[in-house]
Amino acid sequence: MDIYQVLVEQLRQRELNFELRTRIVGSIRVLERTDNFSTTPPGEPLLELAGGDFLNHLRGIYLTPELDRMSPYFRFIVTPDSSRIFPIHFQSARGRRVLANERHNLHLVWYRDRIFVKPIAPYLLSAAFWEWIAEADPEVFKAAAGLMRTYTFLIRSEADYRLAINDESPLLPLSMEKSAAGFEQFVRFTNQFARLSDDEVSPRYSYGELRLSRLNWLVRLLFIKPTFFHIHGEWGPIFMEMLAPLIATFAVLSILLTAMQVGLAVQSLPDTEHWQTYISVCNWFSVIVLSATTAACVGLVAVIAGVLIHEQVFAYSKYHAPKGNNMKTGVA
């Protein structure tokens, strides 16, 4: 019995959604509703379970080929640790608002004061769905399982659970609010996904939270596209972010050139006793400005280099550390 079959058996004992079931038609396992009055997936009233529409829809909302392609380079921009995910209640301590967002490639991507989290669809709480998708499309299985595994870190306590079902940024299905199944039942279900290793989920989920600003630069360096995601909706702010380093560089060069021009200009003044003091002050002032600016630039570069080296050494140690499964949740 492989890891996926074991997972399905464990989920069947703890499932929270009983609206789906599977049966064998010929040699193919099909997914259907248990009530026989509906032919649509739970939470997806415009799709049909029969045919390929639902499966194509799943591929479109769970697969992250772009992030999977970039994942070998993530260790240069983020800690290579899939457990590097802060629980919902702690996100505010880091100055971030948790925003429910259905865009799958933005799941756990953060930008300044916000972090995007993809909500859990009702059918993901059904063991029958996982039994079906494991055979129908293993790629979708790995991607959706990776998503569910992140919730073992996002929801670790009852406080996290309450925040996940509120109206401000709902992350769990509406049925969970009305269900008698609460925090303990939910984490017992999701905790089964914690048994999956990084090799058993999509490559993107070998990493936790991702910083949007670094993703934007990474896609440019890899020549994939100009930016990963337009957070502003207009090109003006995007260009300003790209120009900021150039403007800072030109400002420093301008100070250095001005100081050098002062040093050269005073050499043309008459070398008389009346001008001697002024010439001396200008010469020394230009030297001081040049020295101070150079020292500040060298110091800044040294600090940045030190931080980058420290991060890369730490990332290297994490990347090559034994891939033990140390995931914990609020319930054993």
N, C-alpha and C positions, 0 to 999 in steps of 0.2 A: 504494500500500500504506500503510494508516494505522499509527499507532504501536502499536496492539494486535497487528496482524498481524506487524509487525517483532519485537515482543516475543516472540510465540509461536515464530517462526522461530529466534530466538536461544536460547530456552529448550529447544527441541527438540534443539539441539546439545549441551546441557549438562544435560539432565534427570537426576534422581537416582532417580525412581520410574517403573518400566516396567510397572506393573500395569494401566494404563488405556490405552484407545485410543478414537478416534472414528470414526464412519462415517455416511454420509448415508442416511437412510431417507425416501424421498420427497423432500421439500424441507427436511427437518429434520435437523440434526446431533445424533446421540445419543452418549452416553458409555457405554462398556461395559468389562468386565474382559477382559484379554488371555488369561487362563488358561481361560476358558469353564466353570470349575467353580464360580464364585462370581458372584453378581449384586449384591453389596453394595459400597459404596465402601471403599477401604482405610482402616482405622481406624474404620469406622462399621458394625459388624456388624448393627445393628438397622434399617438403612435399605436401601431398594432403589434402584438406579440408575434403573430404569425408572419412569415415572410422574413425579408432581410432588413426591413426599415429600422427595427429596434436595434439590431446588431450594428448597423451602419451608424446609427445615432450614438451608440455607446463608444464606437471607435472615434467619433468626432469629439466627444466630450471628456474622454479619459486618456487617450494616447497623447503623449507629449514628445513627438519625434525631434523637434527642435532642441528641447532641453536635454533629451537623451543623447543627441549628437554632441552637445556642448559639455556633457557631464564629465568627460575625461579631464577637462580644464578647470572644473569647478574648484578643485583643491588649491588653485592659485588665488581664488577670490573669496573662499569661505572655508570654515573648518570642515574637513572631510569626515563628518560624523552624522549619521542619519538620526541620531537622538538629539541633535542640537535644535530642539524645538521647545520654546517656553510655553507653559500652560496659559490658558486664556486669562486667568485671574492675574497673572504676572505681567501680561503684555502692557497693561496700563502703567506699571512701575517702570517700564522702559520707554514710557512716553508714547505708546502706540494705541490706536483705536483698532479694534478687530472689525473688519468689514466683510460681510458675506458677499461672495462674488462667484458666479457660476463659471467664469472663465478658468478652465482647468490649468492652463500654463501660468496662471497667476497665483495658484495655491501656495501659501506660505512665502510669497514674495512681499517684502516690506520696503516702504519708501518713507523716510523721515518719520512722520507721526501716524502712520497707518500700516496695517498688515492685512493682506487679502487672504481669506480662507474659503475654500469651496465647501458648501453645505453637503450633508449626507442625504442622498436620495432615499425614499422609502424602500425601494426594492433592494438596496444594499444591506438591509437588516433582515433579509430573507435567506435562509440556508438554501432554498431551492434555486434562487438566482445564482448563487456561487457554484452549485452543482452543475447547473446548465452552462454557465459562461466558461467554466474550466475546460469543457469539451468544445464549446462553440468557438471560442477565440482565446487561447492562452495569453496573448499579448494584452488584451483588455483585462483579463483576470489579474495579471501582474500589476497593471497600472492601477486598477481599482483597489486591489489589495494594498498597494503602496499608499494610496490615499487613506484607506481605513487605518493603516498602521500609524499614520501621523496623528490620528485622533487618540491613540494610546498615550501620547505626550500632551496633546492639547487639553484633554479632559482627564485630569488626574484626581480631582477632588469634587465634592458636591458643589462647591462654589463655581467651579468651571462648568459643571453641568447646568446649573441655573442660568449662568450667563449665556450658555449655548442655546437655550430654549426661549430666551426673552424676545420681545417683539422688535427691539432696536436692531439687532443683527442676528437673526435666527439661523442656526447652523444645523439643527436637527429637524426631522420631519414634524409636521403639525400633529401627527398621531402620537408622537412621544409626549407632547404636552398633556394630552387627554388620557394617555395610557397609565395603567397602574404600575407599569414597568418604569422604574426610576433609575437613579444613578447607578446603583449596584448592579442591576440587570444589564444596563447599557455597557458598563465597563467589563463585565464578564463576557459579553458578546465580543466587543472590540479587542479585548485582551488576547483573543485567539490569533489575531493577526500579528501580535508581537512575537509570535513563534517563528515568523518568516524572517529569513536572513536577507541581506542586501542583494544577494544573487537571485533571490526568489521574487523580487519586485522589479519594477522598471528602474533603469539606471538613474533617472532623476531623483528617485526616492532613496538613493544611497547618501543623499545630503538632506539637511533639514531646511531651515529658513535661508532664503536667498535675498541679497540686497539688490534692489532694482537698478541703482546707479551703477553698480559693478557689472550687472548683466548687460546693461546698455553698452558699456565700454567693451565687454568681452565679445559681443556680436560684431562690433566694429573691427576689433583686432583680428577676428576670425574671418572677416569679410563676408559675413552672412547677410547682414542688412544694416541700414544706418542706425537703427535703435531697436531694442527688444520690445519695448512698450512705450507708447506716447502717453505719459501720465498727464500732460498738460492739455493735450488736444490742439495745440497750436505750435508752429515751428519756432516762434519767437523765443519762448523760454528755453527750448531745447538748444537753439543756437547760442543763447547766452551761457548756458552751462558748459558748452563746448568751448566757448571763447574765453571763459573766466581764466583758465590757466595761461592762455596766450596774453591776455591783458595784464596779468600779474607779472609775466616775464618781461613784457615791453616796459612796464612801469619801473622795474628794477634796472633795466638797461638804460632807461632814460635818466635815472638818478646818477648812474655811473658816468654816462656821457656828459651830463651837465657838470659834474664835479671835475672831470678831466678838462672840459672847456674852460672852466674857471682857472684851473691851474695853468693852462696855456695862455689865456688872455692876459693875466697879470704880468707875464713875461715881457709884454710889449709896452708896459708902463715905464716912464722915465725912472731910472735908477738913482733917485735923489733921496736926500734925508727925509723930505716931506712925504714921499710915497713908500719909503722903506717899510714902515710899520704895517701899512695896508697890504703891501705885497706879501709880507711875511704871514699876516693873518690869513689872507686868501690861500696861500700855498698850504699852510698847515690845515686849514679848514677843509680844503679839497682832499687832502691826504686822509684826514680823519673820516670824512664821508665815504671815500672809497674803501677804506679799511673796514669801517663799521658795516657798510652794505655787503661787502664781500664776506665778512665774518658771519653776518646774519644769514646770508644765502647758503654758505657752507654748513652752518649749524643746522639750518632747516633741512637741507639735503641729507645731512648725517642722521638727523632724527627720523626722517621719512625712511631712509635706507635701513636704519636700525629696526624700525617697526616692521618693515616688509620682511627683513631677514628673520626677525623673531617669529612673525606669522608663518613664514614658509617652513622654518624649522619645526614649529609646533604642528603645522599641517602635515609635514613629512612624517613626524612621529605618530600622528593619529592615523595617517593613511596606511602606514606599514605596521600598525599595532594589530594584535590578534583581533579578529572580528567576532568577539564574543557577544552574546545576546544579553545585554544588561538592562533591557527595557523594564520599566516599572510603571505601575498605575496605582490609582488610589485603592484598589481592591486586589487582594492576592488571588 
